[in-house]
Amino acid sequence: MNTKHAIKDIIVGLSGCTKLVDLISQRTKIKKAKISINHFADGESFIKICESVKGKHVYVIQSTCPPVNENLMELLITIDILKRSFVKLITVICPYYGYARQDRLLSKNESLTAKLVANLLEKSGVDNMYLLDPHSSQIQGFFNIPNEIISGIHFLINEIKKKNNLKDFVIISPDYGSVKRIKNLSETYKIPMLIINKNRPKPNVVEIINILGADIKNKNCLIIDDMIDTGGTIITACKTLKKMGCKKIIVGCIHGILSANAVEKFNLAYEDKIIDQLFISNSIDSIYAKKIKNLHIVDISPHLTKNIFD
């Protein structure tokens, strides 16, 4: 980054990714604003920026991860404060964009919630947006303000390669929605691919229908996805791959939400030799508290810094 501009810039870091904010601030040499975040007894958020930000380009960094609604309101309130403080520009960096899975209408009487959240952010006064691997690229079109999607998948795989020799590996698409991404990775890294066709009878429940692609008997498998929520999809896929005769399984994802009993599921899968390694970026703060065996937390701040600030 060109540090001569840093004095005109300031970072406002919020609750969803405080550790990542610290790392970005250190790398960019951009100061973090002093901010106070409190809550009334009924749960209302009360936020105050404790220094002048007038005339500055403010980078607001927030992952709208669990608690999703609280973190989203925290972001909206902060943007409102900045608009009332005569800042020059508001750029929101959203390492994890909540509600991204609700990006299309599957039946009548549903909300297009990914679009609704985009509207809320836009109307609140955001000037620019950066999103790290949202659940689908079509979310970019939900905004009428300048916005950019940054993919950290190649960065993640390069970190996986530092700890593993990807010889005799097959790269796995955990569903049809990931086929384009996995095809690109397959061509880039010159490794064969396989597609898992799944069905979701209801949220967070998955059924494997069939497997399409390369033979994985006596091969190693690399499963790459944008996010892991409860872990049901990934672990079900890994069990299926093991039954097909694969050897080592490495799982990598950008966003480790790990809701419900996901930690217990992954630890059991590791003990049962279903999963060998799990790589997750630090896009969400709570990943640091997840005690999963053979979990590798990948610092995504170098990638974000290069793509946003350089």
N, C-alpha and C positions, 0 to 999 in steps of 0.2 A: 504493500500500500504506500501511496505517496503521503508521508506523515505531515507534510506542510499544511495539508487540509484538515488534519485531525482536530486542530483547535476550534474549527468552525462546526465540528460534529460532536455528538454526544450519544451514548448508548443508554437506553432505558431497558433494564432487564427485569422480566417478570417471573412469576413463580414456577412456570412449567419447565424451565430449563436453566436454572441459575448457574450450574456448573459450566454448561456450554457457553453461557454469556460471559463468565469470567475468562474462559479460554480465548474467546473471540476478542474481548477487550485487551487482553495481554498481547495477542498477536498483532492487532491493528494499532495498538497504542492510543486507542480512543477511550477517553474517560467514561466511566459509568456514572450516571446521575444518581444522586442520593434520593431514595424513594421510600416512602412509608406505606405499608399495606396492612390494614387492620380490618376487623369485621365486627359489626354490631351483633348483639345477642341473637337477632333473628336471622343472621347469615348474610345481611347486606355487606358489600365490600365498601370500605372507605380508603381511598388512595390519595396520597399527596406527594407531589414531586418537590423536594425540599431545597431546590436551588433554581436559579434563573435559567431558562432554556430559550429565552427570546432570541429570535433571529438565527437559531441553530438548525442544522439538518439533524433530525433526531431519528436514530435507528431503534425501533421498538422490537425487542426479541422475545417471543412468547410461543411456546408449544401449547396448543389447546387440547392437552391430554387430560386424563382423569385427575381431579374432578373436572370434566369437560366444560360443563356449564359455568362453573365458578371461574375457571381460567379464561373462558371466552368473555365473560362479563368484565373480568380484570383487564383484558386487552381493550375492550370497547371503552371502558371508563378512562383508561390511560390515554387513549387517542383523543377523547373529549377534552381532557385536561390540557393536552398539548395544543389542540385547536384554539383553546381559550387563552393560551399563553403566548400567542404571536410567534410560533416557531416558523422557520423558513420552509421546512419540508418534513413530511412524516413518511418514513420508509419502514414498513413492517416486514420483519423476517420471521417466518413461521416454520420452524424446523419440523413440527408435526401439526398438520391441519386436521382438526377434529371434524366429524360429520362428513368426511370425504367419501365414505362408503355409500351415502345416500345421494348418489349423483345421477340417478335416473328413476323414472317411475315404472315400477314393475306391475302395478295394478291401479285401479281407481282409488281415490280417497287416500292418497299418500302425499307426503311433503317432499319436494325436491330440496332437501335440507342443505346440501352442499352449496346450492345456489342462494338459498336464504342467508347463509352465513356470509357468503361473498357480498350480498347486498348490504348486510349490516355493517361490514367492514368498510365498504365503499362509502355508504351514507354517513358513517361516523367521521369521515374526513381523511382517510388514508390516501396518500399521493402515489405510492409505489408499493408493490408486494413482491416478496420472494418466498417461494414454497419449495421445501425439500421433499422430493418424491411423494407427492400426494397420491391417493389411491388410484386416481385415473387422470390422464393428461387433459381430458375434456374440461376439468375444473378451471383450467387457464382461461377458457372461453366464458366462464361465468362472471368474470370481472370486466368492467368497462374502464379500468384504470391500467396503466402500465404494470405488467406483472411478468415474472419469469419463473419457470420451473427449473430447479437445479437437481440433477440426478447424482446421487452418491453411490450408485450401484458399482460402477467401475472402481471407485476409490475403495469400497468395501471389499471387492474381490481381490484387489491388489494387497490389501492387508491380510486377507485369508491366504494368499499365495506366499506371503512372508513366513508363514508357519506351516505350510503344506506344499508338497509337490503335487500339482494337479495332473500328473501323468495317469493314464487309465481312468480318467474321470468322465462321467456323464453329467451334464447340467440338466436340472429338472425344473419344468414349469409346473407349479402346484395347482394351476387351474388354467382355463382358456384365456382368462383376462390377462395373464402374464406372458402369453405366447410370443407377442411381438418383442417384449423385452428380452426374453430368454433366447429367441432366435438371433437377436443382435449379439448377445453375449456368446452364443455358440459359434457364430461366425468370427467374432473378434478373437476369441481364445482358442479357436480351432479344436473344439471338443464337441462330440455328438450331443444331441438333446433328446429329451423325452417329455411328453405331455401327460399330465394326470387330469382326467375328466371327472369332475366331482359334481355333486348335487347338494344344495342346501334346503332341506325340508322346512327349516326354520332358522332364525338367527343363532349363530354359534354352534350349529349342528351340521355335520358334514358326512356325506356318503360318497365313497369312491365308486364310480360307474365303470370306467375302463382306463387302460394305459395305452398310449400311442407313442411309438418312436423306437429309439435304440435299445438293443439288448443290453441288460445291465448285469447279467450273471457274471460273478467274479470281478465286477467293476466297482469303482468308488463313485459315490453320488454327491453332487453339490446342489442343494435346493436353495434357490434365491427367491425372496419375496420382498415386497415393500414393507409389510408389517406383520406382526404376530400379536394376536389378541389373546384368546384363551389357550392357543396352542393346539386346538383340536384338529384343524386342517393339516398342519405340518406333521404332527405325530401320527395321525391316521395314514398320511402319505408315506411316512418313513416305515411304518409297520408293513405296508403293502410292498414297498421296495425290498425290504428284508426277505419277505416271503418269495420274492422273485429272484433271490440269490445274490443281491449286491453285498459288498463287503463294508467298507467305511462310508458313513453318512455325515456330511458337514452341512449345517444349516446356517444361512446368513440372511439377515434382514436389516433394513434401515431403522424401523420404528418398533421397539420392544415395549408394547403396552403391557402384555403379560397379566391380563385380568383374571379374576376368579382364582382357580387353583392351578394356574399355568405353571408356577414354580414347581409344585409337587409333581405335575405331569412330566415336566422336562427332567427332573431329577430321577424319577422312576424310569423314564425312557433311557437315560444314561446308564443307570444300574442294570437295566435289561439289555444293554448293548444295542439299542435301537438307534440312538443318536450318539455320535462321537464328540462333536464340537458344535458350539453355538456362538455365532458372531453377531453382535447387535451394536448399532451406533449409539452415541450418547445424545440423540435428539430429544430424549425425554429424561428428565431428572431421576425419576423413580427407578430407572434401570440399575442405578448404583446400589440400591437396597435389595435387589433380587439375588438371593443366594442360590445360584444354579451351578452345579458342577460342570467344570470345563466351559464356563461362559467367558467369552472374550469381548470386552467393551472397546469398541473402536471409536477413537476421538475424531469426529467429523469436522471439527473447527478449522483445520488447515484447508479443507476443501471448500467450506463456506467462505472463509476469508479470501481465498484466491478468486472465487467466482463472483463475489459481491464487492469487495473493497479494493482489489488490485486494479 
